Every structure is written in C-alpha cells, then in structure tokens.
C-alpha cells in the first residue's frame, strides 16, 4: 500500500513536460466561422468596390532615412558561407536530436520561417547572406579563362530549375521520412550547395536569382515588403510603402515563373491540408492512429502534385473566365503577380506557431550549442515552454495575428490585381472581376480553415 501511495505521489508531482503542444483544441472554442465569414466579406467588398473607383489612390514610396553601409559588399556573404559549413559539421557530428541540433533548427525555423517573415517585412535580406554569391564570384574570376563565355545554357530554362528545386524541397519537408534528422539533412544540404555552386560557376552570377529556388523565392517574397533598402553608392536608402506596392512594377511572369509562384502557394497549402483530419479521412487513415510518414509517402507525393495542379488550373481558369476569347493568354503573366501577397501571407500565418515554439529551441541550442552544459545566453535548463498554447488568451492572440496576416495579404492581393488590371487597360466591369474575386474569397476562407482545423499529432 505504501508503495502504491509513493508511486501515485511521484506520478502526480509537478515537473517539466516534454510533449507535443498544439493550440488547435483551444482554437476550436473560438468563433472561427465568424472570422472566416468576416474576412471573406471584406475581400469580396473590396474587390467588387474597386472597379467603381475612377482612379486608385496613388501611393508613393517614401525614403525614411539614409545610412552608410556598415560592411563592404560581400563580407556577410562570406560569413554566411562559413556558417553554412559549420552547421553542416554540427549536423554530421552533433546531437541527433533535431530539437537540440542547430542545423535543422536553422534550416526549418531560422531560414524557412524566420527569414521569410523578415524578407516579407524588410525586403530581400537573403541577398546579403546568400552563401553562394561570394564563392561563385571568386571562382568565376579565378577560372575565367576556362569557363564558357556564354554559360552552359541554363539561363534559357528561366525559372524551371528553381521550380524543380522548390518542388524537391517541398517534398523533402512535407513527404520524406526524416527531413529533420541532422545527419541526413546535412548530407542533403551539402550536396545541394555543391550542385548549385558548380552550376552557378559554369553559368554565371546572374543565374541563381532565377534558377536557384531560395534566391528566386526570397526575391519574389521581398516585393511584398513595406520596408526595404535601396543601395546608393556607399549608402543605403531605407524606403517604405504599403505592402505589395512594388509588385506591379515587376515584369510579367513567364510560364516558368507562373509555375513557381503557384507551386509556392500550393505547397504550403498542402502542408496545412496534409495535417488535417479531413485529409486523413480522404486517404483512409485513422488520424488517431497515424501510421507515420512511410505509410503515406506515395499518396502524399501525389497529393502535393495534385494540389499544385489544381491551384494552377483554378487561377488560370479564373483569369480565362474574366477575359473570354483567348485574351487571357496574354495577361496571365501580369495578373498572376497578385498571388505573391497571398503566398507570403499564408506562409507566415501557417508557420507562425512553429516560429514561437521551435524558435525557443533555437535560443536554447545557441545557449548550449555543443551540449557541454554551457549557458552562453544565461538561459536556465528546461527554459522552453509552450504554456501559452493552452490558454485562451494566448491562443486568441495567435489566431488574431494569423487572421490579420491572411486578411491583409488578400486585401493587398486584390489591390495589386486591380492595379495590374488597370495598367493593362482591361475592361472595368463587375462581371470581369467576379471569377478572381470568387477565387480570392474562397482561398481566404480556405486559408483560415486550414489554420483552425483539427490536426494529426
């Protein structure tokens, strides 16, 4: 009896919990349906009201201030190059725990989540930490006499290599068996780095912005940013404008660039969809007894491609319905620029909880990067906490942020769409706006539903 009492007391004693945290149970208690309805109505009213305005309000970029460059060009690129290989070494020789190893934390949290948010707010910061830029320039200068003068023809492929790279990356993240395994990730990252390095040296420095998926991705997302830096000699001008203001100044998207943008949008959509009970039901899996990734690799691979194809068809179909008679072929490239705010906004909203949770693991890993019991940042042991995901106030704050990001992104997309539409001198009729308006309203509701639906795990 005393033994049973002791065991019960130990079991009930408070202590740190190492468990998966999810805010979805609390979200289910929120009036998410009203949020979806309100956001859908806001997008619909904005989209249908704009055609009645003779002129869209003119918004100009404003220079907030100028400052000198803090470092010579290329220094941060070399630092990023060195840091990349340090992280690869950490992935190969460090702890196998992905929540303690800095390589998976850097790839999946710092770069894929944090950098996207930073670029969407502050412009293309990736340009200054691109780990290929400086080595490619040095190698091309050293090997110039042996390199083909006109490259090896990769530039003629436009964005297609980036499409292939992004599709492989999305598959690796959402479908493959062990995307966060440090050693496996280190080998994949090192192989990809060397492949891009060789191709860029052979083709030229102008190829990565279109042919390498990270460069292409961050370059497009940066056009959404309300703040950015413009170089002027040895100084930088810090500029500001409304989110998405610079998108209409982009050249029309080529076929490969359209494929890239729709892939960016649909891959994150599938990542959210594949975690829901709805998807588990569709593929015949019990969400309460999830068999693991290995059992659903085939169907999830097909699902990823199917969602990409469906998203592309829906967008192109909406444009075709807006402009019957074959005219849509000539305006699809410019009009699809309006998808950029939606793609960036849903990415930020979808991964926001991961940033709040795994971001703590990043700080904990930096606090003791080699598992030696250090406390470089002064953080206590078991510092990571997910308590805010189990309180109504904490989850309401998270949901409100996600809702605001989705709504602002779709409103920006509507304004960009109409700005491009008017720039092409297309008919300003209500009928012409209905297909794209319906699509944007549907995606607004879908995005919010994916953020609030019950998930596996």
C-alpha positions as CSV (number, residue, x, y, z in Angstrom):
1,X,0.0,0.0,0.0
2,X,2.8,2.4,0.9
3,X,4.5,1.5,-2.4
4,X,1.3,2.4,-4.4
5,X,0.9,5.6,-2.4
6,X,4.6,6.6,-3.3
7,X,4.1,5.8,-7.0
8,X,0.9,7.8,-7.1
9,X,2.6,10.8,-5.4
10,X,5.5,10.7,-7.8
11,X,3.1,10.5,-10.8
12,X,1.2,13.5,-9.6
13,X,4.2,15.6,-8.6
14,X,4.7,18.7,-10.8
15,X,7.6,18.7,-13.2
16,X,8.7,19.7,-16.7
17,X,6.6,18.2,-19.5
18,X,8.2,17.1,-22.8
19,X,5.2,16.8,-25.0
20,X,3.9,18.0,-28.4
21,X,2.0,21.2,-27.9
22,X,-1.0,22.2,-30.1
23,X,-3.2,25.2,-29.9
24,X,-5.9,23.7,-32.1
25,X,-8.1,22.4,-29.2
26,X,-8.3,25.9,-27.8
27,X,-8.9,27.3,-31.3
28,X,-12.0,25.0,-31.6
29,X,-13.6,27.1,-28.8
30,X,-13.2,30.4,-30.7
31,X,-15.8,31.7,-33.2
32,X,-13.6,30.9,-36.1
33,X,-16.6,30.7,-38.5
34,X,-17.4,34.3,-38.0
35,X,-13.7,35.3,-38.6
36,X,-13.9,33.4,-41.9
37,X,-17.1,35.0,-42.9
38,X,-15.9,38.5,-42.0
39,X,-12.6,38.0,-43.9
40,X,-14.4,36.7,-46.9
41,X,-16.8,39.6,-46.9
42,X,-14.0,42.1,-46.5
43,X,-12.2,40.7,-49.5
44,X,-15.3,40.5,-51.6
45,X,-16.5,44.0,-50.9
46,X,-13.0,45.5,-51.6
47,X,-12.7,43.6,-54.8
48,X,-16.1,44.5,-56.1
49,X,-16.0,48.1,-55.0
50,X,-12.6,49.0,-56.6
51,X,-14.0,48.8,-60.2
52,X,-16.3,51.7,-59.4
53,X,-13.4,53.9,-58.4
54,X,-12.2,56.0,-61.4
55,X,-8.7,56.2,-60.0
56,X,-6.9,54.1,-57.4
57,X,-5.3,56.2,-54.7
58,X,-1.7,57.0,-55.7
59,X,0.8,55.7,-53.1
60,X,4.4,56.6,-53.5
61,X,7.4,55.1,-51.7
62,X,8.9,57.3,-49.0
63,X,12.6,57.5,-48.0
64,X,12.6,57.2,-44.2
65,X,16.3,57.8,-43.8
66,X,19.8,57.1,-45.3
67,X,22.7,55.4,-43.6
68,X,26.2,54.3,-44.7
69,X,26.9,50.7,-45.4
70,X,28.1,49.0,-42.2
71,X,30.2,46.5,-44.1
72,X,31.8,46.2,-47.5
73,X,29.7,44.2,-50.1
74,X,30.3,40.5,-49.9
75,X,31.5,40.3,-46.3
76,X,28.2,39.0,-45.0
77,X,28.0,36.5,-47.9
78,X,31.4,35.1,-46.9
79,X,30.3,34.9,-43.3
80,X,27.2,33.0,-44.4
81,X,29.4,30.7,-46.4
82,X,31.5,29.8,-43.4
83,X,28.5,29.5,-41.1
84,X,26.8,27.1,-43.6
85,X,29.7,24.6,-43.4
86,X,29.9,24.9,-39.7
87,X,26.2,24.0,-39.5
88,X,26.8,21.0,-41.8
89,X,29.6,19.9,-39.5
90,X,27.2,20.3,-36.5
91,X,24.6,18.3,-38.3
92,X,27.0,15.4,-39.0
93,X,28.8,15.3,-35.6
94,X,26.4,16.9,-33.2
95,X,23.5,15.6,-31.2
96,X,21.0,13.5,-33.3
97,X,18.1,15.3,-31.5
98,X,16.6,17.8,-34.1
99,X,15.4,20.0,-31.3
100,X,18.9,20.4,-30.0
101,X,21.0,20.4,-33.2
102,X,21.5,23.8,-34.8
103,X,21.4,22.6,-38.4
104,X,17.7,21.5,-38.6
105,X,16.7,24.4,-36.3
106,X,18.5,26.8,-38.6
107,X,17.0,25.3,-41.8
108,X,13.4,24.8,-40.8
109,X,13.0,27.6,-38.2
110,X,15.5,30.4,-38.9
111,X,15.6,30.3,-42.7
112,X,12.3,28.8,-43.8
113,X,10.2,30.5,-41.2
114,X,12.1,33.4,-39.7
115,X,13.8,34.6,-42.9
116,X,10.5,34.5,-44.8
117,X,8.9,36.8,-42.2
118,X,11.9,39.1,-42.2
119,X,12.1,39.3,-46.0
120,X,8.3,40.0,-46.2
121,X,8.8,42.9,-43.8
122,X,12.2,44.3,-44.6
123,X,13.0,43.4,-48.2
124,X,15.5,40.9,-49.7
125,X,17.8,40.3,-46.7
126,X,18.7,37.0,-48.3
127,X,20.7,38.8,-50.9
128,X,23.3,39.8,-48.3
129,X,23.6,36.4,-46.7
130,X,23.3,34.2,-49.8
131,X,26.2,31.7,-49.2
132,X,26.7,31.1,-52.9
133,X,27.2,34.7,-54.1
134,X,30.8,35.4,-52.9
135,X,32.3,32.0,-53.6
136,X,30.8,32.0,-57.1
137,X,32.2,35.4,-57.9
138,X,35.7,34.4,-56.7
139,X,35.7,31.1,-58.5
140,X,34.5,32.6,-61.8
141,X,37.2,35.3,-61.6
142,X,39.9,32.6,-60.9
143,X,38.6,30.2,-63.6
144,X,37.5,32.8,-66.2
145,X,39.9,31.6,-69.0
146,X,38.5,28.1,-68.8
147,X,34.8,28.8,-68.4
148,X,32.4,29.0,-71.4
149,X,31.8,32.7,-72.2
150,X,28.0,32.3,-72.7
151,X,27.5,29.8,-69.9
152,X,26.1,26.3,-70.4
153,X,22.6,27.3,-71.4
154,X,20.8,27.2,-68.0
155,X,19.6,30.8,-68.4
156,X,17.4,29.6,-71.3
157,X,15.5,27.4,-68.8
158,X,14.4,30.6,-66.9
159,X,12.7,29.5,-63.6
160,X,12.3,25.8,-64.4
161,X,15.4,24.7,-62.4
162,X,14.0,26.7,-59.4
163,X,10.7,25.0,-59.9
164,X,12.4,21.6,-59.7
165,X,14.4,22.7,-56.7
166,X,11.4,24.1,-54.8
167,X,9.3,21.0,-55.6
168,X,12.1,18.8,-54.3
169,X,12.4,20.9,-51.2
170,X,8.6,20.9,-50.6
171,X,8.6,17.1,-51.0
172,X,11.5,16.8,-48.6
173,X,9.8,18.9,-46.0
174,X,6.3,17.5,-46.2
175,X,6.6,14.0,-47.5
176,X,10.1,12.5,-46.9
177,X,10.7,10.3,-43.9
178,X,13.3,12.3,-41.9
179,X,13.6,15.9,-43.0
180,X,14.8,17.0,-39.6
181,X,17.3,14.2,-39.0
182,X,20.5,16.2,-38.5
183,X,23.0,13.9,-40.3
184,X,20.6,13.2,-43.2
185,X,19.8,16.9,-43.6
186,X,23.5,17.8,-43.5
187,X,24.2,15.4,-46.4
188,X,21.3,16.7,-48.4
189,X,22.2,20.4,-47.8
190,X,25.9,19.9,-48.6
191,X,25.0,18.1,-51.8
192,X,22.6,20.8,-52.9
193,X,25.0,23.5,-52.1
194,X,27.8,21.9,-54.2
195,X,25.4,21.3,-57.1
196,X,24.3,24.9,-57.2
197,X,27.9,26.2,-56.7
198,X,29.1,24.2,-59.8
199,X,26.1,25.2,-61.9
200,X,26.4,28.9,-61.0
201,X,30.2,28.9,-61.7
202,X,29.6,27.4,-65.1
203,X,26.5,29.6,-66.0
204,X,27.3,32.9,-64.3
205,X,26.3,35.1,-61.3
206,X,23.1,36.1,-63.0
207,X,21.7,32.6,-63.0
208,X,20.9,31.9,-59.2
209,X,18.3,34.7,-58.9
210,X,16.1,32.8,-61.4
211,X,17.5,29.3,-61.3
212,X,18.1,28.6,-57.6
213,X,14.9,28.2,-55.7
214,X,15.9,30.0,-52.4
215,X,17.1,33.1,-54.3
216,X,14.1,33.1,-56.6
217,X,11.7,32.6,-53.6
218,X,13.1,35.4,-51.4
219,X,13.4,37.7,-54.4
220,X,9.6,37.4,-55.1
221,X,8.6,37.5,-51.4
222,X,10.6,40.6,-50.9
223,X,8.4,42.6,-53.3
224,X,5.6,42.3,-50.6
225,X,7.7,44.1,-48.0
226,X,6.6,47.5,-46.7
227,X,10.2,48.4,-46.0
228,X,13.3,47.8,-48.0
229,X,16.8,49.2,-48.7
230,X,18.0,50.8,-51.9
231,X,21.8,51.0,-52.4
232,X,23.1,54.4,-53.5
233,X,26.9,54.0,-53.8
234,X,28.3,53.5,-50.3
235,X,25.0,54.4,-48.7
236,X,21.6,52.8,-48.3
237,X,18.2,54.5,-48.5
238,X,15.6,52.9,-46.3
239,X,12.3,53.0,-48.1
240,X,8.7,52.5,-47.0
241,X,5.4,52.0,-48.8
242,X,2.2,49.9,-48.5
243,X,2.6,46.1,-48.5
244,X,2.8,44.9,-52.1
245,X,3.3,48.4,-53.6
246,X,6.3,47.2,-55.6
247,X,4.7,44.1,-57.1
248,X,3.0,45.8,-60.1
249,X,6.5,47.2,-61.2
250,X,7.7,43.6,-61.8
251,X,7.9,42.4,-65.4
252,X,5.1,39.9,-66.4
253,X,5.7,36.4,-65.1
254,X,6.9,33.9,-67.7
255,X,5.4,30.4,-67.8
256,X,8.1,29.0,-65.6
257,X,7.7,31.9,-63.1
258,X,3.9,31.3,-63.0
259,X,4.6,27.7,-62.3
260,X,7.0,28.7,-59.5
261,X,4.5,31.1,-57.9
262,X,1.6,28.6,-57.9
263,X,4.0,26.0,-56.5
264,X,4.9,28.3,-53.6
265,X,1.3,28.9,-52.9
266,X,0.1,25.3,-53.2
267,X,3.0,23.6,-51.4
268,X,2.2,25.4,-48.1
269,X,-1.5,24.8,-48.7
270,X,-0.8,21.1,-49.0
271,X,1.5,21.2,-45.9
272,X,-1.5,22.5,-44.0
273,X,-4.1,20.2,-45.6
274,X,-2.0,17.0,-45.1
275,X,-2.0,17.6,-41.3
276,X,-5.8,17.7,-41.1
277,X,-8.3,15.1,-40.1
278,X,-10.0,15.7,-43.4
279,X,-7.0,14.6,-45.4
280,X,-6.5,11.6,-43.2
281,X,-10.1,10.6,-44.0
282,X,-9.6,11.1,-47.7
283,X,-6.6,8.8,-47.8
284,X,-8.2,6.2,-45.5
285,X,-6.0,6.8,-42.4
286,X,-7.3,6.9,-38.9
287,X,-6.0,10.3,-37.6
288,X,-5.9,9.0,-34.0
289,X,-3.7,6.1,-35.0
290,X,-1.5,7.7,-37.6
291,X,0.8,5.1,-39.1
292,X,3.7,7.5,-39.8
293,X,5.1,9.1,-43.0
294,X,6.4,5.9,-44.5
295,X,2.8,4.6,-44.9
296,X,1.6,7.6,-46.8
297,X,4.6,8.7,-48.8
298,X,3.1,7.7,-52.1
299,X,-0.3,9.3,-51.6
300,X,1.2,12.4,-50.1
301,X,3.5,12.8,-53.1
302,X,0.5,12.5,-55.4
303,X,-1.4,14.9,-53.2
304,X,1.4,17.5,-53.3
305,X,1.4,17.4,-57.1
306,X,-2.4,17.3,-57.4
307,X,-2.8,20.4,-55.2
308,X,-0.2,22.3,-57.3
309,X,-2.1,21.3,-60.5
310,X,-5.4,22.2,-59.0
311,X,-4.2,25.6,-57.8
312,X,-2.7,26.4,-61.2
313,X,-5.9,25.3,-63.0
314,X,-8.1,27.3,-60.7
315,X,-6.0,30.5,-61.1
316,X,-5.7,30.2,-64.9
317,X,-9.4,29.2,-65.2
318,X,-10.4,32.3,-63.2
319,X,-8.3,34.5,-65.5
320,X,-9.8,32.8,-68.6
321,X,-13.3,33.4,-67.3
322,X,-12.5,37.0,-66.7
323,X,-11.3,37.5,-70.3
324,X,-13.0,35.1,-72.7
325,X,-12.0,34.8,-76.3
326,X,-8.4,33.7,-75.7
327,X,-7.2,37.1,-74.4
328,X,-6.2,35.5,-71.0
329,X,-3.1,34.0,-72.6
330,X,-1.5,37.5,-72.9
331,X,-2.4,38.8,-69.5
332,X,-2.0,35.7,-67.3
333,X,1.7,36.6,-66.5
334,X,1.0,40.1,-65.2
335,X,-2.2,39.2,-63.4
336,X,-0.7,36.2,-61.5
337,X,1.6,38.7,-59.7
338,X,-1.3,39.3,-57.4
339,X,-0.7,35.8,-55.9
340,X,2.5,36.9,-54.3
341,X,1.0,38.6,-51.2
342,X,-1.3,35.5,-50.7
343,X,1.7,33.1,-50.9
344,X,3.8,35.1,-48.5
345,X,0.9,35.8,-46.1
346,X,-0.2,32.2,-45.8
347,X,3.4,31.0,-45.3
348,X,3.8,33.4,-42.4
349,X,0.5,32.5,-40.8
350,X,0.9,28.8,-41.3
351,X,4.4,28.6,-39.7
352,X,3.8,31.3,-37.0
353,X,3.2,28.7,-34.2
354,X,6.4,26.9,-35.3
355,X,8.3,30.1,-35.0
356,X,7.0,30.7,-31.5
357,X,7.7,27.1,-30.4
358,X,10.8,26.0,-32.3
359,X,12.2,29.5,-32.1
360,X,12.7,28.8,-28.3
361,X,14.6,25.6,-29.2
362,X,16.9,27.8,-31.4
363,X,17.7,30.0,-28.5
364,X,18.2,27.0,-26.2
365,X,20.6,25.5,-28.7
366,X,22.5,28.8,-29.0
367,X,22.7,28.8,-25.2
368,X,24.5,25.5,-25.3
369,X,25.5,24.8,-28.9
370,X,27.7,21.8,-28.2
371,X,25.9,20.2,-25.3
372,X,28.6,21.0,-22.8
373,X,26.3,22.4,-20.1
374,X,27.1,26.0,-21.1
375,X,24.8,29.0,-20.6
376,X,26.0,31.5,-23.2
377,X,22.7,33.4,-23.2
378,X,22.1,33.0,-19.5
379,X,19.0,30.8,-20.0
380,X,18.1,28.2,-17.3
381,X,17.8,24.5,-18.0
382,X,14.3,23.4,-19.4
383,X,13.7,27.1,-20.4
384,X,11.5,26.1,-23.4
385,X,7.8,26.5,-22.5
386,X,4.6,26.1,-24.5
387,X,2.1,27.1,-21.8
388,X,0.8,30.0,-23.9
389,X,-0.7,27.4,-26.3
390,X,-3.1,26.1,-23.7
391,X,-4.6,29.4,-22.6
392,X,-7.5,31.1,-24.3
393,X,-5.8,34.5,-24.2
394,X,-2.6,33.2,-25.7
395,X,-4.3,31.2,-28.5
396,X,-6.6,34.1,-29.2
397,X,-3.6,36.4,-29.7
398,X,-2.0,33.8,-32.1
399,X,-5.2,33.4,-34.0
400,X,-5.8,37.1,-34.2
401,X,-2.3,37.6,-35.7
402,X,-2.9,34.8,-38.2
403,X,-6.3,36.2,-39.1
404,X,-4.8,39.7,-39.6
405,X,-1.9,38.4,-41.8
406,X,-4.3,36.4,-44.0
407,X,-6.7,39.3,-44.4
408,X,-4.1,41.9,-45.1
409,X,-2.4,39.6,-47.6
410,X,-5.6,39.0,-49.5
411,X,-6.6,42.7,-49.5
412,X,-3.1,43.5,-50.8
413,X,-3.6,40.9,-53.5
414,X,-6.9,42.4,-54.5
415,X,-5.4,45.9,-54.8
416,X,-2.4,44.5,-56.8
417,X,-4.7,42.6,-59.1
418,X,-6.8,45.8,-59.9
419,X,-3.6,47.9,-60.3
420,X,-2.2,45.4,-62.8
421,X,-5.7,45.1,-64.5
422,X,-5.9,48.8,-65.0
423,X,-2.3,49.0,-66.2
424,X,-3.2,46.6,-68.9
425,X,-6.3,48.7,-69.9
426,X,-8.7,45.8,-69.4
427,X,-12.4,46.4,-69.2
428,X,-13.6,47.8,-65.8
429,X,-16.7,45.7,-65.5
430,X,-18.1,44.0,-62.5
431,X,-18.6,40.7,-64.5
432,X,-14.9,40.6,-65.4
433,X,-13.9,40.8,-61.7
434,X,-16.2,38.1,-60.4
435,X,-14.1,35.0,-61.2
436,X,-10.9,36.2,-59.5
437,X,-12.9,37.7,-56.6
438,X,-14.6,34.4,-56.0
439,X,-11.3,32.6,-56.1
440,X,-9.7,35.0,-53.6
441,X,-12.6,34.9,-51.3
442,X,-12.5,31.1,-51.4
443,X,-8.8,31.0,-50.7
444,X,-9.2,33.4,-47.8
445,X,-11.7,31.1,-46.2
446,X,-9.7,28.0,-47.0
447,X,-6.5,29.5,-45.5
448,X,-8.3,30.4,-42.3
449,X,-9.9,27.0,-42.1
450,X,-6.6,25.2,-42.6
451,X,-5.2,27.2,-39.7
452,X,-8.1,26.2,-37.4
453,X,-8.9,22.7,-38.4
454,X,-8.1,19.7,-36.2
455,X,-4.6,18.3,-37.0
456,X,-2.9,14.9,-36.7
457,X,-0.4,14.5,-33.9
